[in-house]
Amino acid sequence: MASMDIFNSSAFSMTSLTGAIDKVDYVPQLLGQLGIFEPMPVRTRTVWVDRRDGALTLIPTSPTGAPPEELVKDDRDAVALKATRLAKGFTLYAEEVQGIRAFGSETEFMQVQAEYLRRMADVRTDMELTHEYHRLGALQGVLLDADGSTVIYDYFDEFGVAEAAAINFELDVDTTDVHKAIKDLVRSMIRASRGAFTPGTTIHAICGDDFYDALVSHPNVEKFYLNQQAARELQAAQGQVWESFRLGGVTFHNYRGTDDNSTVAIDTDEAKFFPVGARGVFKKAMAPAEFGPYVNTMGQDVYAMNIPDRDRQAWTRGEQYSYPLYLCQRPEVLRKATRT
């Protein structure tokens, strides 16, 4: 029979577990795959965002011999933000371990380790889901806690900018010039960025189901959509869902959230527009864990640790911690559109 002594093995050390955990099963991950957030490992929980208002100004003409126009020093300030703390764990009791018998070629150690890591993987899945939830919040300019209502950071307030009003695409009207609406929206984003957009910057939109369906079926859009779909290889006969479509320089994604379409999701009638590859717009700060081996080191994505019951050996706990801050430093470039 296996015993709790197994957990004294180096395989269950903090370093080994941190390296071993990996995500399993499907969780919404489009925003992570797009590479929107520039990773920024830090040594402390507090992150300072240094801002500079470098507006362009015209130089007036002046007569010969007159003093030149004086350059006005940029207004500069700093905003202090604190990384979030995400933590979750489980308890594996001695009676569960002792009930594991060797089977086939597996040793008792291997079976106990497999069960322990299975539970660790479940926690890792929840952790990754929470990261996607925080990414989604930062893309909208408001970082919310898991209850969906508690505001961790409203980046519009933090950086003193007004949120742009939602744009009505009027997709229920057949004569709406959708292309013009997209161009106007893109222009407003570029102008609001004040130089943050580069030649390599692209604009993406994550759309709710009804917004996306109304967009691709609109009379002024449908032929462009069908042409792109026809060019795709191995197109399923019944069509694809949660796909992407490029129009007017914007890549529209039918965002697949959680299966309940509410925990991590976009409002079905809305679309959120954001840049990818713009300078200094999105960052992901990663703070270090609060435990001895990691204090004052550069932060990692997720930490895992094992905590055995040393007094009675009745249980052992697996825990995971993460200290991210998904940050939108330029919320003025974000845009939102409604279907009607």
C-alpha positions as CSV (number, residue, x, y, z in Angstrom):
1,M,0.0,0.0,0.0
2,A,1.1,3.6,-0.7
3,S,1.7,5.9,2.2
4,M,2.0,9.6,2.8
5,D,5.8,9.3,2.8
6,I,5.6,9.4,-0.9
7,F,5.1,13.2,-0.7
8,N,8.5,13.6,0.8
9,S,9.9,12.9,-2.6
10,S,11.6,15.7,-4.6
11,A,8.9,15.2,-7.2
12,F,6.6,17.1,-4.9
13,S,8.9,20.0,-4.2
14,M,7.8,23.5,-5.0
15,T,10.3,23.8,-7.9
16,S,9.4,20.4,-9.4
17,L,5.6,21.0,-9.2
18,T,5.9,24.5,-10.7
19,G,7.7,23.0,-13.7
20,A,5.3,20.1,-14.0
21,I,1.8,21.7,-14.1
22,D,0.2,22.2,-17.4
23,K,-3.2,23.1,-18.7
24,V,-5.6,20.4,-19.9
25,D,-9.1,20.3,-21.4
26,Y,-10.6,23.3,-23.3
27,V,-10.7,26.7,-21.8
28,P,-11.3,30.0,-23.7
29,Q,-7.8,31.0,-24.8
30,L,-8.1,33.2,-28.0
31,L,-6.9,36.3,-26.2
32,G,-3.8,34.4,-24.9
33,Q,-3.1,33.0,-28.3
34,L,-3.2,36.4,-30.0
35,G,-0.2,37.6,-28.0
36,I,-1.8,40.9,-27.1
37,F,-0.1,41.4,-23.8
38,E,3.6,42.0,-23.6
39,P,5.0,40.0,-20.7
40,M,6.7,42.1,-18.0
41,P,8.2,40.0,-15.1
42,V,8.7,42.2,-12.0
43,R,10.3,41.7,-8.6
44,T,7.5,43.4,-6.5
45,R,3.7,43.3,-6.3
46,T,3.4,47.0,-7.0
47,V,3.8,48.1,-10.6
48,W,4.5,51.8,-11.5
49,V,3.2,53.0,-14.9
50,D,5.1,56.0,-16.1
51,R,3.1,58.2,-18.4
52,R,4.3,61.1,-20.6
53,D,1.9,63.4,-22.6
54,G,4.0,64.1,-25.7
55,A,1.6,66.0,-27.9
56,L,2.7,67.4,-31.2
57,T,2.5,71.2,-31.6
58,L,2.9,73.6,-34.6
59,I,5.9,75.9,-34.6
60,P,4.9,79.6,-35.3
61,T,6.9,81.7,-37.7
62,S,9.2,84.3,-36.2
63,P,11.3,87.2,-37.5
64,T,15.1,86.9,-38.0
65,G,16.9,87.4,-34.7
66,A,13.9,86.6,-32.5
67,P,14.4,83.9,-29.9
68,P,13.2,80.4,-30.9
69,E,10.0,78.9,-29.6
70,E,10.7,77.2,-26.3
71,L,10.0,73.5,-26.1
72,V,7.4,72.8,-23.4
73,K,8.5,69.9,-21.2
74,D,6.2,66.9,-21.4
75,D,3.8,66.5,-18.6
76,R,4.8,63.3,-16.8
77,D,3.2,61.3,-14.0
78,A,3.2,57.8,-12.6
79,V,0.3,55.6,-11.6
80,A,0.8,52.8,-9.0
81,L,-1.0,49.6,-9.5
82,K,-0.8,46.3,-7.6
83,A,-0.7,42.8,-9.1
84,T,-3.6,40.6,-8.4
85,R,-3.3,37.4,-6.3
86,L,-4.9,34.3,-7.5
87,A,-4.8,31.1,-5.3
88,K,-6.6,27.8,-5.3
89,G,-5.8,24.3,-3.9
90,F,-7.1,20.9,-2.9
91,T,-6.5,18.4,-0.1
92,L,-5.5,14.8,-0.7
93,Y,-6.2,12.7,2.4
94,A,-4.2,9.7,3.6
95,E,-7.2,7.3,3.2
96,E,-7.3,8.2,-0.5
97,V,-3.6,7.5,-1.0
98,Q,-3.7,4.2,1.0
99,G,-6.6,3.0,-1.1
100,I,-4.4,3.1,-4.2
101,R,-2.9,-0.3,-5.2
102,A,-0.3,-1.1,-7.7
103,F,-1.8,-2.2,-11.1
104,G,0.0,-3.6,-14.1
105,S,3.4,-2.1,-14.6
106,E,2.6,1.1,-12.6
107,T,4.2,1.5,-9.2
108,E,2.3,2.9,-6.3
109,F,4.4,6.0,-6.5
110,M,3.4,6.5,-10.1
111,Q,-0.3,6.1,-9.4
112,V,-0.2,8.5,-6.4
113,Q,1.7,11.0,-8.5
114,A,-0.7,10.7,-11.4
115,E,-3.7,11.3,-9.1
116,Y,-2.0,14.3,-7.4
117,L,-1.1,15.8,-10.8
118,R,-4.6,15.2,-12.1
119,R,-6.0,17.4,-9.4
120,M,-3.2,19.9,-10.0
121,A,-4.2,20.0,-13.6
122,D,-7.8,20.7,-12.6
123,V,-6.6,23.7,-10.6
124,R,-4.4,24.8,-13.5
125,T,-7.4,24.8,-15.8
126,D,-9.3,27.1,-13.5
127,M,-6.2,29.3,-13.2
128,E,-5.9,29.6,-17.0
129,L,-9.6,30.4,-17.3
130,T,-9.2,33.2,-14.8
131,H,-6.2,34.5,-16.7
132,E,-8.4,34.6,-19.9
133,Y,-11.1,36.4,-17.8
134,H,-8.6,39.0,-16.7
135,R,-7.3,39.4,-20.3
136,L,-10.9,40.0,-21.5
137,G,-11.4,42.6,-18.8
138,A,-8.2,44.5,-19.7
139,L,-9.3,44.6,-23.3
140,Q,-12.5,46.3,-22.3
141,G,-10.6,48.7,-19.9
142,V,-12.2,47.4,-16.7
143,L,-10.6,44.6,-14.8
144,L,-13.3,42.7,-12.8
145,D,-13.0,40.1,-10.0
146,A,-14.5,36.7,-10.4
147,D,-18.0,37.8,-9.2
148,G,-18.4,39.9,-12.4
149,S,-19.2,43.1,-10.5
150,T,-16.3,44.0,-8.2
151,V,-14.0,46.3,-10.0
152,I,-10.3,45.6,-9.5
153,Y,-9.1,48.4,-11.8
154,D,-11.0,50.8,-14.1
155,Y,-8.2,51.8,-16.4
156,F,-10.3,54.7,-17.8
157,D,-10.4,56.2,-14.2
158,E,-6.8,55.2,-13.3
159,F,-5.4,57.0,-16.4
160,G,-7.9,59.9,-16.4
161,V,-9.4,59.3,-19.9
162,A,-13.1,59.2,-20.9
163,E,-14.4,55.9,-22.4
164,A,-15.4,56.3,-26.0
165,A,-19.2,56.0,-26.6
166,A,-20.4,52.7,-28.2
167,I,-20.8,52.9,-32.0
168,N,-24.1,51.6,-33.4
169,F,-23.4,49.5,-36.5
170,E,-27.1,49.3,-37.4
171,L,-26.7,45.8,-38.7
172,D,-30.5,45.4,-38.8
173,V,-30.7,48.0,-41.6
174,D,-29.9,46.6,-45.0
175,T,-28.6,49.9,-46.4
176,T,-26.1,50.6,-43.6
177,D,-22.6,51.3,-45.0
178,V,-20.8,48.9,-42.8
179,H,-17.4,49.5,-44.5
180,K,-17.7,53.2,-43.7
181,A,-18.6,52.5,-40.1
182,I,-15.5,50.3,-39.7
183,K,-13.2,52.8,-41.4
184,D,-14.4,55.6,-39.1
185,L,-13.9,53.4,-36.1
186,V,-10.3,52.5,-37.1
187,R,-9.4,56.1,-37.8
188,S,-10.6,57.1,-34.4
189,M,-8.5,54.4,-32.7
190,I,-5.4,55.4,-34.6
191,R,-5.8,59.1,-33.9
192,A,-6.5,58.4,-30.2
193,S,-3.2,56.3,-30.0
194,R,-1.1,59.4,-30.7
195,G,1.7,57.5,-32.3
196,A,1.4,54.2,-30.4
197,F,0.3,52.4,-33.6
198,T,3.1,51.2,-35.8
199,P,3.1,49.8,-39.4
200,G,2.9,46.3,-37.9
201,T,-0.1,47.1,-35.7
202,T,-3.3,45.2,-36.5
203,I,-6.8,45.8,-35.2
204,H,-9.0,43.0,-34.0
205,A,-12.5,42.7,-32.7
206,I,-14.0,40.0,-30.5
207,C,-17.7,39.7,-31.2
208,G,-20.8,38.2,-29.5
209,D,-22.7,35.5,-31.5
210,D,-25.5,37.8,-32.7
211,F,-23.3,40.6,-33.6
212,Y,-21.0,38.3,-35.7
213,D,-23.9,36.5,-37.4
214,A,-25.5,39.8,-38.3
215,L,-22.2,41.2,-39.6
216,V,-21.3,38.4,-42.0
217,S,-24.9,38.1,-43.3
218,H,-25.4,41.8,-43.9
219,P,-26.1,42.6,-47.6
220,N,-23.1,44.9,-47.8
221,V,-20.8,42.4,-46.2
222,E,-21.9,38.9,-47.1
223,K,-20.2,38.6,-50.5
224,F,-16.8,39.5,-49.0
225,Y,-17.4,37.0,-46.2
226,L,-18.4,34.2,-48.7
227,N,-15.3,34.9,-50.9
228,Q,-13.0,34.5,-47.9
229,Q,-14.8,31.4,-46.8
230,A,-14.5,29.8,-50.2
231,A,-10.8,30.3,-50.2
232,R,-10.3,28.3,-47.0
233,E,-9.3,24.8,-47.4
234,L,-11.2,21.9,-45.7
235,Q,-14.2,24.0,-45.0
236,A,-16.7,21.9,-43.1
237,A,-19.9,21.2,-45.0
238,Q,-22.1,22.5,-42.2
239,G,-19.9,25.7,-41.9
240,Q,-17.7,26.7,-39.0
241,V,-18.5,28.5,-35.8
242,W,-16.3,30.6,-33.7
243,E,-14.4,31.6,-36.7
244,S,-12.6,34.8,-37.8
245,F,-13.2,37.1,-40.8
246,R,-11.3,40.1,-42.0
247,L,-13.1,43.2,-43.2
248,G,-12.0,46.8,-43.6
249,G,-8.6,46.1,-42.1
250,V,-10.1,44.6,-39.0
251,T,-10.1,40.9,-38.0
252,F,-13.4,40.0,-36.5
253,H,-13.5,37.0,-34.2
254,N,-16.6,35.2,-33.1
255,Y,-15.4,34.8,-29.6
256,R,-15.9,31.5,-28.0
257,G,-16.3,31.9,-24.2
258,T,-17.2,29.3,-21.6
259,D,-20.0,26.9,-22.5
260,D,-22.5,28.8,-20.3
261,N,-21.8,31.9,-22.4
262,S,-21.7,34.0,-19.4
263,T,-18.7,33.3,-17.1
264,V,-16.2,34.3,-19.7
265,A,-18.1,35.8,-22.6
266,I,-18.9,38.8,-24.8
267,D,-22.3,40.3,-24.8
268,T,-24.1,38.6,-27.7
269,D,-25.0,42.0,-29.4
270,E,-21.6,43.7,-29.0
271,A,-18.0,43.8,-30.4
272,K,-14.9,45.0,-28.7
273,F,-12.1,46.5,-30.8
274,F,-8.4,46.6,-29.7
275,P,-5.0,46.8,-31.3
276,V,-2.4,44.1,-31.5
277,G,1.2,45.1,-31.7
278,A,0.8,48.7,-30.7
279,R,3.5,50.3,-28.5
280,G,2.9,50.2,-24.8
281,V,-0.9,49.6,-24.9
282,F,-1.2,46.2,-23.2
283,K,1.2,44.7,-20.6
284,K,1.1,41.6,-18.4
285,A,3.0,42.1,-15.2
286,M,4.0,38.9,-13.4
287,A,4.9,39.4,-9.7
288,P,6.8,36.8,-7.7
289,A,5.2,34.4,-5.2
290,E,5.1,35.4,-1.5
291,F,7.1,32.4,-0.4
292,G,10.8,32.1,0.5
293,P,12.3,30.6,-2.6
294,Y,10.7,33.2,-4.9
295,V,10.7,36.4,-2.9
296,N,12.5,39.2,-4.8
297,T,12.9,37.0,-7.9
298,M,11.5,37.8,-11.3
299,G,7.8,36.8,-11.4
300,Q,6.6,33.6,-13.2
301,D,3.2,32.8,-14.6
302,V,2.0,30.3,-12.1
303,Y,3.5,28.7,-8.9
304,A,2.7,25.3,-7.5
305,M,3.5,23.9,-4.1
306,N,2.8,20.9,-1.8
307,I,2.0,21.3,1.9
308,P,2.1,18.0,3.8
309,D,0.6,17.5,7.3
310,R,3.8,16.9,9.1
311,D,2.2,16.4,12.5
312,R,-0.2,13.6,11.8
313,Q,0.4,12.7,8.1
314,A,-3.3,12.8,7.6
315,W,-3.3,14.8,4.4
316,T,-1.3,16.8,1.9
317,R,-2.4,19.9,0.1
318,G,-1.6,21.0,-3.4
319,E,-1.8,24.7,-4.1
320,Q,-1.3,27.1,-7.0
321,Y,-0.6,30.8,-7.0
322,S,-0.4,33.4,-9.7
323,Y,0.2,37.2,-9.4
324,P,-0.7,38.7,-12.7
325,L,-1.7,42.2,-13.6
326,Y,-3.3,42.5,-17.1
327,L,-2.9,46.1,-17.8
328,C,-4.2,48.5,-20.5
329,Q,-2.0,51.5,-20.4
330,R,-3.8,53.3,-23.2
331,P,-7.5,52.7,-22.7
332,E,-8.3,55.7,-25.0
333,V,-7.7,53.5,-28.0
334,L,-10.4,50.9,-27.0
335,R,-13.7,50.9,-28.9
336,K,-17.0,49.1,-28.5
337,A,-19.8,48.6,-31.1
338,T,-23.3,47.4,-30.9
339,R,-25.4,45.4,-33.4
340,T,-28.3,47.8,-33.3
